Amino acid sequence: MEKKLLDLQNKIYNYHNSKEYKYDIEYSPRISFSKIGDLYEVIFYGQGYDDDHTVHSYNLEPEEFNFGFCAFQDFLIDNPKQIISLIFNGPDAGANGTRDWNFNRIINSNVVFDNLKKFKVALTDVGDHNQSVIGEYGEENGMIAKLVSKMPNLEELELPSAPDESFFELPELKIQHLIIQAGYDHQNFIENLSNSSNLLNLKTLDYTEPFDHFGDLENEEFTSFDKFQKLFESNVFSIENFHIKLRENRINEEQLEKLQKIKKIQLLHIKTEPAKYVRI
């Protein structure tokens, strides 16, 4: 497996290093890996767009900038059994302020990651210029549910987009730790979670509402307090010592105290002030 991974890295490097386009350590794609017993944690660094998932990476035209991401996905499709952890990260780069992570190549394959325990895609930092999201052209369209359906033993999931309701229609999941940033649209995540019955092993939840970078979002774009109240009244937090982090919402101190009284769990509320450019 080590030889396959090193060969893949060399192919990615050679493809993205030419006389016209020198390899750039800040932006050019690469992989790194760690051996964990007989399994591997693999980290991809680069951009996550895929113009045509039906074209195998080795048939892409020369100088296609997304070769690294496509080649890595094709590698995973051919070598799923030895992967225990998958992490996707990359530079603060995108198109029109959006950094898409498009996993249609994996979704439209027959691959199943039987041993995968952790799946993480880069979150958006409050100082980023580009919003990181799962999907195609900024639309999630059930991509997360389709991905997770190929990961039957997943225990930790970290994503920069909220899944739609189809995620909560999957058969019982083994996820214990869930970190979700809502991205551009919370897709009724909190309400869908409160109605769910497929996350019985959940121990921690870290949930971020849509980023209000410049303080210009309307209240309607955030989850209302009554939806959070419904979640706390549900059976989702049935595990003892459940820990929840809520970020970037419009809940006030009085409402937070009310939530804490409903369910005696560890509740951490995290708020970031809107950013602003300093004018000269």
GIWO-V22600 format. One record per backbone hydrogen bond with DSSP energy under -1.0 kcal/mol. NH is the residue of the N-H (numbers start at 0). CO is the residue of the C=O. E is the energy in kcal/mol with one decimal. If there is no record, write none. Layout:
NH&CO&E  NH&CO&E
//
This chain:
4&0&-2.5  5&1&-2.6  6&2&-2.7  7&3&-2.2  8&4&-2.4  9&5&-2.4  10&6&-2.2  11&7&-2.6  12&8&-2.8  13&9&-2.9  14&10&-2.2  15&11&-2.0  16&13&-1.0  17&20&-2.4  27&23&-3.1  29&44&-2.2  31&42&-2.0  33&40&-2.3  35&38&-3.4  38&35&-2.3  39&81&-2.1  40&33&-2.5  41&84&-2.6  42&31&-3.1  43&86&-2.9  44&29&-2.8  45&88&-2.1  54&51&-1.4  58&55&-2.2  59&56&-1.4  63&60&-1.1  66&63&-1.6  69&65&-2.2  70&66&-3.4  71&67&-2.1  72&68&-2.0  73&69&-2.4  74&70&-2.1  75&71&-2.3  76&72&-2.3  77&73&-1.4  78&74&-1.4  82&79&-1.3  83&39&-2.5  84&39&-1.5  85&117&-2.5  86&41&-2.1  87&119&-2.6  88&43&-2.8  92&90&-2.3  94&97&-2.4  97&94&-1.3  98&130&-3.3  100&132&-1.8  101&47&-3.1  106&102&-2.5  107&103&-2.4  108&105&-1.8  112&149&-3.2  113&111&-1.2  116&83&-3.1  117&83&-1.7  118&155&-2.3  119&85&-2.6  120&157&-2.4  121&87&-2.0  127&124&-2.1  130&96&-3.1  132&98&-2.3  134&100&-2.3  135&138&-2.2  138&135&-1.5  142&139&-2.2  145&141&-1.9  146&142&-2.1  147&143&-2.9  148&144&-1.9  149&146&-1.9  150&147&-2.2  153&150&-1.6  154&116&-2.7  155&116&-2.4  156&176&-2.5  157&118&-2.2  158&178&-2.5  166&163&-1.7  167&164&-1.0  168&165&-1.1  172&197&-3.1  175&154&-3.0  176&154&-2.3  177&203&-2.0  178&156&-2.9  179&205&-2.9  180&158&-2.1  181&207&-2.6  184&181&-1.3  188&185&-1.9  191&187&-3.0  192&188&-2.6  193&189&-2.1  194&190&-1.3  195&192&-1.2  201&198&-1.3  202&175&-3.4  203&175&-2.0  204&242&-2.1  205&177&-2.6  206&244&-3.0  207&179&-2.6  208&246&-2.2  214&211&-1.1  220&217&-1.8  221&218&-1.9  227&223&-1.3  228&224&-2.7  229&225&-2.0  230&226&-1.8  231&227&-2.3  232&228&-1.6  233&230&-1.1  241&238&-1.1  242&202&-2.0  243&265&-3.1  244&204&-3.0  245&267&-2.5  246&206&-2.7  247&269&-1.6  255&251&-2.3  256&252&-2.2  257&253&-1.6  258&254&-2.3  259&255&-2.2  260&256&-1.6  261&257&-1.2  262&258&-1.7  264&262&-2.0  265&241&-2.2  267&243&-2.6  269&245&-3.0  274&212&-3.0
//
